[in-house]
């Protein structure tokens, strides 16, 4: 099957490369000529483990190509995916759908023969209806269907998630669109990945509801962690105790500094705004978003407290900048608010991240970026572990202590055991223990 993927960012590039790996003929389209030229040279715009090899092998096999010309990309395509960004709109927090609607208009101008236009971008309920209206208005004679097919990809594990998904959600309003998408995903169906076919609006809401629920789980265990500290309990044991209940499950119950990234912050906010517009507020999600925002700066204040309540003139070594490991994504990373809080308190920052430094430079000022975790700790009054990269899980603790000016360690991901740190003579502070 021939597929056009409009947008060569995180979702579009991963999805396009994986579809090509299934044997489909995929053209990724992007308006940024620099990005397309770099992709042709196998230079990825994002860091995602295994993506460069996947792209390179499918380009060599002739199944994957890149262009800035939408008409060329759409030629003969049976499925045309819209995978452009939907960031939070400035001023009101609604999802900015201008890129989606611009893509729909351009698709209308180039439609030739039946095709299914599929929204892969995360969009509010009713966006598919508007996409259909735009295309119909711009090209009344066009023969097309509009479907919703939300992505459920975790950054750092996106290829695995695409090829071995928990489920595939397809929202359609006509049989022809359903048939095209079922054929497109047939390689996964043969592996018994469940395909859930529903209405477009249900599919659109399912994506937001899924992300909001996971955000609730994260925020819930973070608040339980705070309670654990007050009453002398261990949040990791609490999380295991409730996670063994199949009705709850163990995933997303790791206490930490709060959620970030490209999805949870903007998607919870968009769901809140959609619910308010429809006079059906989601109070739990509203509270989750507020608690999560407050938590990030609270983690900065926790570091100040660990240094005796005064950070002025002191140096803090920060390990991990991205919102999670195995990505270079800094969007809404807890590290941003934590570092800014420490700077507001008068501290200087030295930081190291295996992949996120270049993106961090775009959002953080007056930070010394280091080439190794040990360089960031040299002469520091405290070490703060913000992102649980594998590279930080087995640090030489005797070397850590020798480098630190004061033996203070704040572990915001509970990577280390308190008793192990105590044996090394380190003043250790974790989360909820």
N, C-alpha and C positions, 0 to 999 in steps of 0.2 A: 504494500500500500504506500502511496506517496503522501507525505506529511509535510506541512509548512508550520514552522514554529516561530511565531512573531515574538521577539524578545529573546536575547541571548544572555540573560543574567542567570541567576542561580537556578531558578525553576526551569526556564526555557532550555538552558544548555544541558543540564542534567537529564531532563526528560527527552530532549532531542537525541542525545547520545545513546540513551538506553533504548529508545524506540529503534534507532538505527542498529543497535546490537541485536535486537530481535529479528532483524532482517528487513525492516521497512526502509524506504528511501526518504530521507529526511533532509530538508533545507531549513537552516536556522537563519532568520532574518533579523537584522538590527539596523537602526538608523545611524549608529555610531561607526563611521568608516574605520576609525582607528582600532576599535574593538574587533571588527570583522577581519581586518588585516592581521592583527595579532593572533586571532584564532586560526587563520590560515597558516600561520607559522607555528601553531600548536602552543601558543602562549595563553594560558588561562586567565580570565579576568577575576577569578576567585580562587581561593584555596579550598579544594575538596579532595580528600585522599582517593587516588585512583582515577580521577577524572581526566587528567592529561593522557594517560595511556589508553583509556576508553575512547576518547576523541580521536587520537592519532590512529588507532587500529581501524576505526570505522571510516575515517577519511581515506585511508589507504585502500580500504575495501570498496570505496566508491559509493557507500551508503549514506554518507554524511557530508554536507557542504554548507558553505556560508555565503551570504550575500546581503547587500544593502538594498537590493531591488525587490520590492514586495511582489510586483507582477511576475518577475522571474521565479521567485520562491513559491508562489501560489500555482504556477502553471501545472495543471493536471492533478493538483492535490485533492484528495477526497476528504481529508481532515485538516482544518486550519486552526491551530491553537493560538489563543491570545495569552501570552505569558509575560506581560509587561508589569511594571511596578504599580502598586496601589498604596503609596505611603499615606500616613495620616495627613489630612489637609490642615494647613496652618490656620489657626484661628478657632476652629470648632471641633477638630478631632475626627471628623468624618473621613472615610476613605476617599482619597483623591482618585476619581475614576477618569480623569481627563485623558490619560494614556490609553485606557481601554476603549473609550468612545472614539478617540482619534483612529485607533487601529480598526475598529468596526467600520468607520466611514471609508477608510482606504481599502479595506477588504471588499466593500460593496462596489467600489469602482473597478475592481479587477476580477470579480466573479465571472466564471465562464464554465457552465455546466454545474451539476449538483455537487455541493460540498457541505460538510458539517463544520460550522464555526463553533469552536469549543473554548469556553472560558476556563483557563487553567489558573489564571491569577485569582488570588483570594478577593472575593467581591461580595458586597452586601446583597441581601435578598432583593430580588427584582432586577438585578443588573442584566441578567440574560434577556428579560423582557425588553429592556431598553436597547440592548445590542440588536435584537431582532427588529425593533422599530426603526433604528437608525439605518440598518441595511435595507429594510423594505422601503423606507422613504427615499433613500439615495438611489436605489436600483429596483424599481417596482417589478421588473420582469425577472429578477434573479430567482434561481431555484436553489434553495438552501435550507438547512436546519440549524438550530442553535442549541447547544448542549452545555451543561456544566459538568466539569470533571476536576474537582479540587485536588490539590496535591497534599500529601501527608509525609513530607520528606524532612528528616532531621539533618541539620547541617552537621557534617562530619561523618554521616552514615547514609547519605542520600542515595548512592548507587544501590546499596543493599536494600534500602527501603523501597526503592522503585522496583527492583527485580524480585523481591520477596515481601510483598506488602501484606499487611494485616487484612486489608480490604481495598477494593476499587469502587469508588462511588461515582455513579453516572446519573446525571439529571437530564431527562429528555422529555419532549412533548410530542414526538412522532416516531413511528416505527423505523423509518429509514435512518434517522440519526442513531437510534439504538443499535441497528444492525452494523453500521460503520464502526461504532466504538467497540462493540463486542468483537468484531473481526480484528480491530487494531490491538485489543488486549488479549486475543486468543492465546498467544504464547504463555501468558500468565495464568489464564484460566486452565490450561493444560496442567499447570503446577498446582491446581486446586486453590488458587487465590480467589476468594469470594468476590463476585461482581454484584454490587447492590445497585439495582436500577430503580430510580425514583423520579419525582418531578424536579424540574429545574430549581424551583424555590426551596424545596426541601434539601436538595444537594448543596445549595449555596449556604443555607443556615447550618447544615451539618458541619461544615468546615469551621465556622466561627464557634459553634457549640463545643466542638472537640478541643480547640485551643483554649477556650475559656475554662473548660473543666480541668484541663491539665494545669492551667495557671492557678486554679482554686486549690488543687492538691499541693502544689509547691508552696503556696502562701499558707495553707493550713499547717503543714509540717514545720514551716518556719516559725509560726506563732507558738506551736507546741514546743519547739526548741527553746523559745524564750521562757515558757512556763517551766520547762525542765530545769533550767538554770536556777529559777527561783525556789523550786521545791526539792532540788537535789536528785533529779532523775536523769536518765541517759536517753537522749532523743533517738540515737541509733537503735537501741533496744526497743524503744516504743514503736519506731517505724517498722522494725522487723515484726514486732508483735501484732501490729494491725495489718501489715502487708501480707502476712501469711493467710489472712482471710481472703478467699477467692473473690468475695464481693468487692473488696477494696483493691487488692493487688499491690505489689511492691514497687512498681515504677513511679518515678516522680515524687518519691518520699525521702529525698536526700536534703537535709537542712542545709541552708547556705545563705548567701548575701542577697538573694532575690533573683527573679527571672529577668532576662533581657533578650536581645536578639531581634531578628527581623519580623517575627510573627506575633509572639504573645503580647507585647506592649500595644502594637497598633491594632491587632485583631480584637483584643478585649475592649479597647476604646471604641472601635467601630461598632462592635456589638452593643455596647452601652448606648451609643448615639442612635443606632437603629431602633433599639427598644424604647428609648425616650420619645423618638419621633412617632412611634406607633402607640404611645401611651400604655406601654407594658414594660415598665422598668425592671431591669435585672439587678436587684439590690445587692445580691451576693457578689456579682462580678464587679459592680461599682466599688464595693468595699475592698475586694481583692486588689484592684488597680491602685487604690489609694494606699493600702497597707504596703504593697510592693514598692511603690515610689518612696514612701517614708523610710523603708527598711534600708535602702542603699546608703543614704546619708548616715543613718544610725550605725551602720557598719564602720564608717569613717570615725564616728565618735567613739566607737568601741576600741579602735586602735589607739586613739588619743588617751583613753582611760587606761589601756594596758601600759602606756608609757608614763604613767603617773599623773595623768590629767593635764599635761602640758607638752605640746608639740612644737612650740615656738623655737626656731633655730635648730631643730632636730632633723635628722635624715631618716627617711623610711624607704626600705627596699621592698618593692612590690613585684611579686612573681605572678604573672598571668594578667593579660589585659583584655582578651577577647571574652565574649559573654559565655563561651563554653569552649572545651578543647576541640582540636581538629578542624578549626575554621579560622579565617582571618577577620571575621565579622565583628565589628565594634559597635554595631547599632544597639543603643540602650544597654550597653554592657554595665554591670554593677561597678566595674573598675572606674568608670568615668566619674560617677558621683562620689565614690570613696576617695579617689585621688583629689578631686576638687574640695571635698570636705577637709582633708588633711592639709591641703595648701591654704585653705581659708584659716586653718588653725595655726599657720606659720611654719609648717613642715616643708622641707624640700624632698623631692621624689626622684629615686632612681628605679627604673623599671626594666623588666625583661619579659618577652613573650616569644615563643618559637616562631610564630607566623604573623602576629598582629601588629608589629611595630609600625609599618608604613601606614596602615589605616588609623592607628592610634595617633599618629602625628597630625592627622587631619582634625582631630577633636580635642586633643589635650595639649596645653601649652606649658612651657617651663618645666618639662620633664627630661631628665637625663636617661636616654635609652641605651641599654647596655647589651653586650654581645653574649653574655652568659648569666645564669642565675647568681653565680658567685660574685661576679663583678658588681651586680646590683646590690649585694649585701655588704660589700666592703665598707667598713666604717659606719654602718647604719645603726641607728638607735632601736630599730625594730624591723623584723621581717614580716610581711603580710602576704599570705598565699591566697590569691583571689580566684584563680582559674586552675582547675585540677588537671593540667597537662600531665601526661605520663612522665615527662622529663623532670617533674617536681616530686614524684612519688618515692624516689629513693635517693634523696640528697645525702651527701656526706655530712652528717649532723655535727661531727667534731669539727669539720672545716667551717660549717655554718657558724658555730659558736666562736671559732677563732677569728672570723671575719667581722662579726657583729661588735659594735662598740658597746652595746648593752644586749644581754642575752634574751631579748623579748621576741617571741614568735606568736603571731596571731594567724591561726589556720581557719579561714572562713569556709573551708570545704571538708573539714574533719579527715584530712588525708592521713594524719599521723596519730599515734596512740599517746595519750597523756603520760603514761608511765615510761614510755620510751624516751620522750622529750625530757622528763624529769631526770632520768639516768644520765642524760647528756648535760645536765645543769642548765637547761633552757627554761625560761619562764613562759609556759605555754598556755594559750587560750584558744579553745575551739568553740564550736557552736552547739549549745544544748547539752553539754556534758559537764 
